Amino acid sequence: MVSKTLMVQGTTSDAGKSTLVAALCRIFSDDGFSVVPFKPQNMALNSAVTIDGGEIGRTQAFQAQAARLDPIIDMNPVLLKPTTDIGAQVIIHGHARHQMKAKEYHQYKTIAMQAVKESYHRLQQNHQVIMVEGAGSPAEINLRDRDIANMGFAEEVDCPVILIADIDRGGVFAHLVGTLELLSESEQHRVKGFVINRFRGDIALLQSGLDWLEERTGKPVLGVLPYLHGLHVDGEDGINKVEADKTDILLKVVVPVLPRISNHTDFDPLRLHPQVEFHYVAADEPLPAADLIILPGSKNTIADLQHLKRNDWQEKLQRHLRYGGKLLGICGGFQMLGNELLDPSAIEGNHQHETGFGFMDFTTELQPEKQLKRRAGFLLNANAPCSGYEIHVGISQGEALKTPAIRFEDESVDGCISPDDQVMGTYLHGLFDQPEALTALLEWAGAREAISFDYNQEREQHIQRLADSAREHMDMQRIKEILA
């Protein structure tokens, strides 16, 4: 199969690389091409489990849906999951291989590039179009040496590049021209055009700037994408605390933002549900009134548990339960609900023991081997179908687990429910994705007349909306010529 590659790089983080790649994946898929997303190196705490049993960035799984594909490890061969401000877990081809500080990883990039090229060549054999997403900015001078995420990769495989910038941040022309100026001559030649993202207002008022940009750089503006209000895409890390106005509220949900919160995309179905008032709160902020509090996943569970304790969350949660509220823990949040967390292998750091909140009778021991499983089963308290994935390093054992929350298709069980039905815990990410499970959990938490809400259908509509807007506002004929 003859494969063509196009790479999207951004002038900054969150410039719109992920959304543009997703949009182009859907456009090429709609046009009959076999297209696949690819991100050589990603740094994110939101991840997904692939059909081939590995772990990739959550955004690449979202882009796979845009391309109408199941996610596989080759879509994101190198994933970095920060554990401290200067260190990260290094995941190669879907599996954790190393724990490295930034300086160590910089030396390791030469080896990581081999994994990147292996995945890229496998995708070439099976797809007509490879849509590549860069990371951060190609003009980060301190990271240019041994780069595998931006121009280092583009130069290695000799592919054209589109540069995208976010006009909503301000300074869009400085971002584009400045980025281009900081590239080498060969890299500048590789950039085939610009895309301006999140534009609001009258395009006629922007035209003189577009003309100047094209004259100054000799490169075309391939599109000006409008600001799409209410657009939902899976996030890599950043948490959007802005919530839509809702009138028919049945349930109030609160999630604490942990320093190392992971897989917060678990809560997107709640954020989008028209009858749920959802709030992220910092640990040191006052706790608003809530029917349901959810403790989220964490990349450093013991440290995040200590952070919550320092901010009086033991007392806050006890008060919440005394007033009849419900409490749910997912993955790391589930581990916090038990009696103890043990880390004898120092997987998360030097603190090898921490007392849990003690709401359920079990103990968790962190172990080197990570559990990576796609799962399907039923919520036992409602016999509602659920599905998702496990991605954790802890094994939990104890009396509470004799009353499980979920039974999977292979007859294994997961999590637990307290005798008074107020507290529930599970390792299953994606718990709210299925409409039956979402409705059942909302009813468990107190919303007796919750409507059925299909998150996957909602996400599909957002993908198509994104693609249709990109097709309307971009010169797709020129982009296909660049690709060819």
VEXVEXDO-814092 format. One line per field, with one value per residue (C-alpha): z, y, x; residue number from 1; chain. Coordinates in nm, 2 decimals. Layout:
residues N
w (Z,...) .
v (Y,...) .
u (X,...) .
num (NUM,...) .
cadena (A,...) .
END
This chain:
residues 484
w (0.00,-0.09,0.22,0.25,0.57,0.68,1.02,1.22,1.45,1.68,1.78,2.15,2.35,2.31,1.98,1.82,1.69,1.84,1.71,1.36,1.34,1.45,1.20,0.91,1.01,0.99,0.66,0.49,0.63,0.49,0.15,0.14,0.25,0.50,0.75,1.09,1.36,1.49,1.77,1.81,2.16,2.40,2.76,2.93,3.23,3.04,2.87,2.71,2.68,2.32,2.16,2.15,2.52,2.56,2.68,2.46,2.51,2.54,2.26,2.01,2.11,2.03,1.70,1.62,1.67,1.43,1.18,1.25,1.39,1.71,1.91,1.88,2.05,1.72,1.72,2.01,2.05,2.33,2.62,2.91,3.23,3.48,3.83,3.96,3.82,3.69,3.63,3.44,3.37,3.01,2.82,2.50,2.26,2.52,2.82,3.11,3.06,3.27,3.54,3.43,3.52,3.24,3.18,3.17,2.91,2.70,2.65,2.60,2.30,2.05,2.16,2.18,1.81,1.71,1.87,1.69,1.35,1.40,1.47,1.19,0.94,1.05,1.00,0.65,0.55,0.64,0.57,0.28,0.50,0.83,1.02,1.26,1.56,1.70,2.07,2.22,1.98,1.73,1.83,2.19,2.14,2.45,2.32,1.96,2.02,1.96,1.91,1.82,1.87,1.61,1.34,1.44,1.34,1.03,0.91,0.98,0.77,0.52,0.56,0.50,0.80,0.87,1.14,1.35,1.60,1.83,1.76,2.07,2.28,2.10,1.91,1.64,1.37,1.62,1.71,1.35,1.22,1.53,1.52,1.16,1.22,1.49,1.26,1.05,0.67,0.59,0.85,0.72,0.38,0.53,0.66,0.37,0.52,0.82,0.99,1.23,1.50,1.72,1.53,1.64,1.45,1.10,0.87,0.66,0.95,0.95,0.58,0.58,0.84,0.64,0.33,0.53,0.67,0.33,0.18,0.47,0.47,0.12,0.26,0.23,0.50,0.45,0.67,0.95,1.18,1.38,1.75,1.80,2.12,2.32,2.12,2.33,2.25,2.48,2.67,2.72,3.06,3.09,3.29,3.17,3.47,3.26,3.27,3.05,3.19,3.27,3.40,3.48,3.75,3.92,4.07,4.19,4.14,4.28,4.19,4.36,4.13,4.25,4.18,3.97,3.86,3.57,3.33,3.42,3.08,3.29,3.40,3.06,3.04,3.37,3.25,2.93,3.09,3.08,3.43,3.61,3.77,3.77,3.96,3.98,4.30,4.42,4.74,4.94,4.81,5.01,4.92,4.75,4.82,4.64,4.61,4.48,4.54,4.31,4.40,4.06,3.94,4.02,3.89,4.24,4.47,4.80,4.74,4.63,4.93,5.16,4.97,5.04,5.40,5.45,5.33,5.57,5.31,5.57,5.77,5.45,5.32,5.66,5.68,5.33,5.42,5.74,5.54,5.32,5.02,4.80,4.75,4.45,4.40,4.07,4.03,4.26,4.42,4.49,4.66,4.88,5.02,5.19,5.51,5.38,5.07,5.06,4.82,4.92,4.58,4.60,4.27,4.35,4.57,4.90,5.11,5.13,5.36,5.40,5.59,5.37,5.44,5.59,5.45,5.33,5.47,5.22,5.17,4.84,4.76,4.46,4.24,3.95,3.69,3.55,3.49,3.13,3.04,2.83,3.02,2.98,3.23,3.45,3.75,4.02,4.21,3.89,3.64,3.40,3.12,3.16,2.98,3.00,3.09,3.38,3.40,3.75,3.94,4.27,4.39,4.65,4.90,5.19,5.34,5.15,4.81,4.89,4.79,4.44,4.23,3.89,3.74,3.41,3.12,3.22,3.56,3.75,3.97,4.06,4.33,4.62,4.76,5.13,5.34,5.37,4.99,5.03,4.91,4.59,4.45,4.12,3.90,3.58,3.38,3.14,3.40,3.28,2.90,2.85,2.88,3.09,3.34,3.35,3.42,3.69,3.87,3.86,4.01,4.28,4.36,4.40,4.05,4.03,3.70,3.50,3.12,2.91,2.77,2.51,2.56,2.27,2.03,2.17,2.11,1.75,1.69,1.81,1.59,1.28,1.37,1.40,1.07,0.89,1.02,0.91,0.56,0.52,0.64,0.50,0.15,0.14,-0.22,-0.14,0.17,-0.05,-0.30,-0.01,0.10,-0.25) .
v (0.00,0.35,0.56,0.94,1.13,1.48,1.62,1.89,2.09,2.38,2.71,2.63,2.36,2.35,2.54,2.29,2.01,1.73,1.86,1.94,1.58,1.44,1.66,1.55,1.19,1.21,1.41,1.16,0.87,1.03,1.06,0.69,0.69,0.44,0.70,0.65,0.89,0.89,1.07,0.98,1.10,1.21,1.34,1.29,1.14,1.06,0.73,0.45,0.07,-0.05,-0.36,-0.51,-0.48,-0.17,0.19,0.51,0.87,0.92,1.18,0.92,0.69,0.98,1.04,0.67,0.70,1.00,0.77,0.49,0.26,0.07,0.21,0.02,0.08,0.19,0.51,0.64,0.44,0.66,0.78,0.98,0.98,1.24,1.12,1.43,1.77,1.63,1.26,1.03,0.68,0.59,0.37,0.21,0.03,0.03,-0.10,0.07,0.02,0.28,0.55,0.84,1.19,1.44,1.45,1.07,1.06,1.32,1.07,0.79,0.96,0.79,0.45,0.58,0.70,0.34,0.24,0.54,0.43,0.07,0.18,0.43,0.17,-0.08,0.18,0.26,-0.10,-0.08,0.27,0.52,0.83,0.88,1.20,1.28,1.51,1.69,1.78,2.13,2.35,2.27,2.60,2.49,2.54,2.35,2.04,2.04,1.80,1.44,1.55,1.27,1.46,1.74,1.84,1.56,1.31,1.51,1.52,1.15,1.04,1.33,1.45,1.79,1.99,2.22,2.48,2.57,2.86,2.97,3.32,3.32,3.34,3.66,3.73,3.47,3.64,3.66,3.30,3.18,3.40,3.36,2.98,2.97,3.20,2.96,2.66,2.55,2.62,2.27,2.27,2.60,2.45,2.15,2.38,2.40,2.63,2.77,2.71,2.97,2.82,2.95,3.27,3.48,3.77,3.91,3.73,4.05,4.22,3.95,3.95,4.22,4.02,3.70,3.88,4.01,3.67,3.50,3.78,3.78,3.40,3.29,3.02,3.00,3.02,2.69,2.78,2.99,2.77,2.93,2.91,2.62,2.69,2.39,2.16,1.85,1.66,1.42,1.61,1.51,1.67,2.02,2.03,2.26,2.39,2.59,2.42,2.48,2.64,2.37,2.42,2.07,1.97,1.64,1.57,1.76,1.59,1.70,1.57,1.69,1.79,1.60,1.71,1.39,1.33,1.08,0.98,1.27,1.20,0.94,1.23,1.37,1.19,1.35,1.70,1.67,1.51,1.77,1.69,1.68,1.99,1.90,2.07,2.02,2.16,2.21,2.03,2.35,2.50,2.49,2.18,2.28,2.09,1.76,1.45,1.25,1.29,1.10,1.04,1.01,0.81,0.92,0.86,0.89,0.77,0.79,1.14,1.25,1.08,1.27,1.59,1.53,1.46,1.78,1.96,1.79,1.57,1.29,1.52,1.65,1.31,1.19,1.49,1.43,1.07,1.17,1.39,1.10,1.17,0.90,0.84,0.67,0.59,0.50,0.33,0.54,0.69,0.34,0.25,0.56,0.43,0.13,0.08,0.09,0.15,-0.03,0.03,-0.21,-0.18,0.20,0.23,0.57,0.70,0.66,0.66,0.29,0.30,0.53,0.48,0.51,0.68,0.36,0.37,0.01,-0.29,-0.37,-0.31,-0.23,-0.32,-0.15,-0.40,-0.35,-0.52,-0.29,-0.42,-0.33,-0.48,-0.38,-0.50,-0.55,-0.67,-0.56,-0.34,-0.58,-0.33,-0.26,-0.54,-0.26,-0.33,-0.14,-0.14,0.03,-0.05,-0.12,0.05,0.03,-0.12,-0.20,-0.53,-0.49,-0.76,-0.77,-0.84,-0.56,-0.72,-1.00,-0.76,-0.66,-0.37,-0.53,-0.88,-0.91,-1.14,-1.38,-1.42,-1.23,-0.94,-0.59,-0.33,-0.33,-0.16,-0.08,-0.25,0.08,0.13,0.47,0.40,0.22,0.16,0.02,-0.01,0.04,0.35,0.46,0.36,0.62,0.57,0.32,0.49,0.20,0.22,0.60,0.60,0.33,0.52,0.85,0.67,0.51,0.86,1.00,1.10,0.90,1.03,1.06,1.05,0.82,0.99,0.82,0.96,0.77,0.90,1.25,1.23,1.10,1.41,1.64,1.47,1.51,1.87,1.94,1.77,1.95,2.29,2.21,2.10,2.42,2.66,2.49,2.45,2.07,2.05,2.22,2.00,1.69,1.84,1.89,1.53,1.40) .
u (0.00,0.13,0.11,0.12,0.20,0.10,0.21,0.03,0.26,0.15,0.31,0.21,0.06,-0.32,-0.30,-0.54,-0.32,-0.53,-0.86,-0.72,-0.58,-0.91,-1.10,-0.87,-0.90,-1.27,-1.26,-1.03,-1.23,-1.55,-1.37,-1.30,-0.93,-0.79,-0.65,-0.48,-0.37,-0.02,0.16,0.53,0.56,0.29,0.30,-0.03,-0.20,-0.51,-0.47,-0.67,-0.62,-0.59,-0.74,-0.39,-0.35,-0.14,-0.17,-0.18,-0.27,-0.64,-0.64,-0.51,-0.80,-1.03,-0.86,-0.89,-1.27,-1.26,-1.08,-1.33,-1.07,-1.01,-0.71,-0.38,-0.04,0.13,-0.08,0.12,0.45,0.60,0.38,0.53,0.32,0.45,0.49,0.68,0.77,1.10,1.02,0.79,0.70,0.81,0.57,0.71,0.47,0.20,0.39,0.57,0.95,1.12,1.09,1.31,1.40,1.39,1.77,1.78,1.50,1.67,1.96,1.71,1.54,1.77,1.64,1.28,1.31,1.36,1.02,0.86,0.99,0.89,0.53,0.53,0.65,0.38,0.11,0.25,0.18,-0.19,-0.31,-0.32,-0.29,-0.11,-0.21,0.07,0.03,0.33,0.38,0.42,0.61,0.88,1.06,1.15,1.52,1.62,1.44,1.56,1.85,1.74,1.38,1.14,0.81,0.82,1.07,1.31,1.04,0.93,1.29,1.34,1.05,1.06,0.69,0.53,0.41,0.11,0.16,-0.14,-0.18,-0.46,-0.58,-0.79,-0.47,-0.37,-0.05,-0.12,0.10,0.39,0.34,0.35,0.63,0.84,0.81,0.90,1.21,1.34,1.34,1.63,1.62,1.52,1.25,1.11,1.09,0.90,0.62,0.37,0.11,-0.06,-0.40,-0.54,-0.76,-1.05,-1.13,-1.43,-1.56,-1.57,-1.31,-1.29,-1.12,-0.85,-0.78,-0.51,-0.32,-0.36,-0.23,0.07,0.15,0.15,0.36,0.61,0.66,0.58,0.35,-0.03,-0.29,-0.48,-0.77,-0.92,-1.11,-1.40,-1.43,-1.68,-1.88,-1.97,-1.73,-1.63,-1.31,-1.12,-0.85,-0.49,-0.44,-0.59,-0.92,-1.19,-1.38,-1.62,-1.96,-2.26,-2.58,-2.84,-3.19,-3.33,-3.08,-3.14,-2.80,-2.49,-2.15,-1.82,-1.47,-1.15,-0.87,-0.57,-0.21,-0.16,-0.52,-0.54,-0.81,-1.04,-1.21,-1.40,-1.63,-1.71,-2.04,-2.14,-2.03,-2.23,-2.54,-2.82,-2.94,-2.61,-2.45,-2.08,-1.80,-1.42,-1.28,-0.93,-0.85,-0.81,-1.14,-1.47,-1.67,-1.99,-2.32,-2.31,-2.52,-2.22,-1.85,-1.61,-1.25,-1.07,-0.77,-0.42,-0.07,0.06,-0.21,-0.03,0.09,-0.25,-0.42,-0.18,-0.27,-0.64,-0.57,-0.37,-0.68,-0.92,-1.09,-1.13,-1.36,-1.53,-1.61,-1.74,-1.97,-2.09,-2.18,-2.35,-2.58,-2.67,-2.45,-2.30,-1.92,-1.76,-1.39,-1.24,-0.90,-0.67,-0.97,-1.10,-0.77,-0.80,-1.14,-0.97,-0.78,-0.42,-0.20,0.13,0.41,0.69,0.86,0.87,0.68,0.54,0.82,0.98,0.66,0.58,0.27,-0.02,-0.35,-0.65,-0.98,-1.11,-1.46,-1.43,-1.25,-0.97,-0.60,-0.42,-0.06,0.11,0.29,0.54,0.32,0.05,-0.30,-0.41,-0.75,-1.05,-1.36,-1.73,-1.99,-2.27,-2.32,-2.45,-2.67,-2.87,-2.79,-2.69,-2.44,-2.11,-1.77,-1.44,-1.08,-0.85,-0.52,-0.36,-0.07,-0.25,-0.40,-0.68,-0.78,-1.01,-1.35,-1.53,-1.45,-1.69,-1.96,-1.84,-1.97,-1.92,-1.93,-1.74,-1.82,-1.55,-1.73,-1.45,-1.56,-1.44,-1.47,-1.71,-2.02,-2.06,-2.33,-2.53,-2.51,-2.35,-2.00,-1.88,-1.54,-1.41,-1.10,-1.31,-1.24,-1.51,-1.77,-2.02,-1.98,-2.26,-2.61,-2.76,-2.47,-2.48,-2.85,-2.82,-2.54,-2.73,-3.03,-2.80,-2.67,-3.03,-3.15,-3.47,-3.59,-3.27,-3.30,-3.10,-2.79,-2.57,-2.22,-2.07,-2.34,-2.28,-1.91,-1.97,-2.18,-1.90,-1.64,-1.86,-1.93,-1.56,-1.49,-1.77,-1.65,-1.29,-1.40,-1.60,-1.32,-1.01,-0.87,-0.90,-0.79,-0.46,-0.41,-0.46,-0.20,0.04,-0.02,0.04) .
num (1,2,3,4,5,6,7,8,9,10,11,12,13,14,15,16,17,18,19,20,21,22,23,24,25,26,27,28,29,30,31,32,33,34,35,36,37,38,39,40,41,42,43,44,45,46,47,48,49,50,51,52,53,54,55,56,57,58,59,60,61,62,63,64,65,66,67,68,69,70,71,72,73,74,75,76,77,78,79,80,81,82,83,84,85,86,87,88,89,90,91,92,93,94,95,96,97,98,99,100,101,102,103,104,105,106,107,108,109,110,111,112,113,114,115,116,117,118,119,120,121,122,123,124,125,126,127,128,129,130,131,132,133,134,135,136,137,138,139,140,141,142,143,144,145,146,147,148,149,150,151,152,153,154,155,156,157,158,159,160,161,162,163,164,165,166,167,168,169,170,171,172,173,174,175,176,177,178,179,180,181,182,183,184,185,186,187,188,189,190,191,192,193,194,195,196,197,198,199,200,201,202,203,204,205,206,207,208,209,210,211,212,213,214,215,216,217,218,219,220,221,222,223,224,225,226,227,228,229,230,231,232,233,234,235,236,237,238,239,240,241,242,243,244,245,246,247,248,249,250,251,252,253,254,255,256,257,258,259,260,261,262,263,264,265,266,267,268,269,270,271,272,273,274,275,276,277,278,279,280,281,282,283,284,285,286,287,288,289,290,291,292,293,294,295,296,297,298,299,300,301,302,303,304,305,306,307,308,309,310,311,312,313,314,315,316,317,318,319,320,321,322,323,324,325,326,327,328,329,330,331,332,333,334,335,336,337,338,339,340,341,342,343,344,345,346,347,348,349,350,351,352,353,354,355,356,357,358,359,360,361,362,363,364,365,366,367,368,369,370,371,372,373,374,375,376,377,378,379,380,381,382,383,384,385,386,387,388,389,390,391,392,393,394,395,396,397,398,399,400,401,402,403,404,405,406,407,408,409,410,411,412,413,414,415,416,417,418,419,420,421,422,423,424,425,426,427,428,429,430,431,432,433,434,435,436,437,438,439,440,441,442,443,444,445,446,447,448,449,450,451,452,453,454,455,456,457,458,459,460,461,462,463,464,465,466,467,468,469,470,471,472,473,474,475,476,477,478,479,480,481,482,483,484) .
cadena (A,A,A,A,A,A,A,A,A,A,A,A,A,A,A,A,A,A,A,A,A,A,A,A,A,A,A,A,A,A,A,A,A,A,A,A,A,A,A,A,A,A,A,A,A,A,A,A,A,A,A,A,A,A,A,A,A,A,A,A,A,A,A,A,A,A,A,A,A,A,A,A,A,A,A,A,A,A,A,A,A,A,A,A,A,A,A,A,A,A,A,A,A,A,A,A,A,A,A,A,A,A,A,A,A,A,A,A,A,A,A,A,A,A,A,A,A,A,A,A,A,A,A,A,A,A,A,A,A,A,A,A,A,A,A,A,A,A,A,A,A,A,A,A,A,A,A,A,A,A,A,A,A,A,A,A,A,A,A,A,A,A,A,A,A,A,A,A,A,A,A,A,A,A,A,A,A,A,A,A,A,A,A,A,A,A,A,A,A,A,A,A,A,A,A,A,A,A,A,A,A,A,A,A,A,A,A,A,A,A,A,A,A,A,A,A,A,A,A,A,A,A,A,A,A,A,A,A,A,A,A,A,A,A,A,A,A,A,A,A,A,A,A,A,A,A,A,A,A,A,A,A,A,A,A,A,A,A,A,A,A,A,A,A,A,A,A,A,A,A,A,A,A,A,A,A,A,A,A,A,A,A,A,A,A,A,A,A,A,A,A,A,A,A,A,A,A,A,A,A,A,A,A,A,A,A,A,A,A,A,A,A,A,A,A,A,A,A,A,A,A,A,A,A,A,A,A,A,A,A,A,A,A,A,A,A,A,A,A,A,A,A,A,A,A,A,A,A,A,A,A,A,A,A,A,A,A,A,A,A,A,A,A,A,A,A,A,A,A,A,A,A,A,A,A,A,A,A,A,A,A,A,A,A,A,A,A,A,A,A,A,A,A,A,A,A,A,A,A,A,A,A,A,A,A,A,A,A,A,A,A,A,A,A,A,A,A,A,A,A,A,A,A,A,A,A,A,A,A,A,A,A,A,A,A,A,A,A,A,A,A,A,A,A,A,A,A,A,A,A,A,A,A,A,A,A,A,A,A,A,A,A,A,A,A,A,A,A,A,A,A,A,A,A,A,A,A,A,A,A,A,A,A,A) .
END
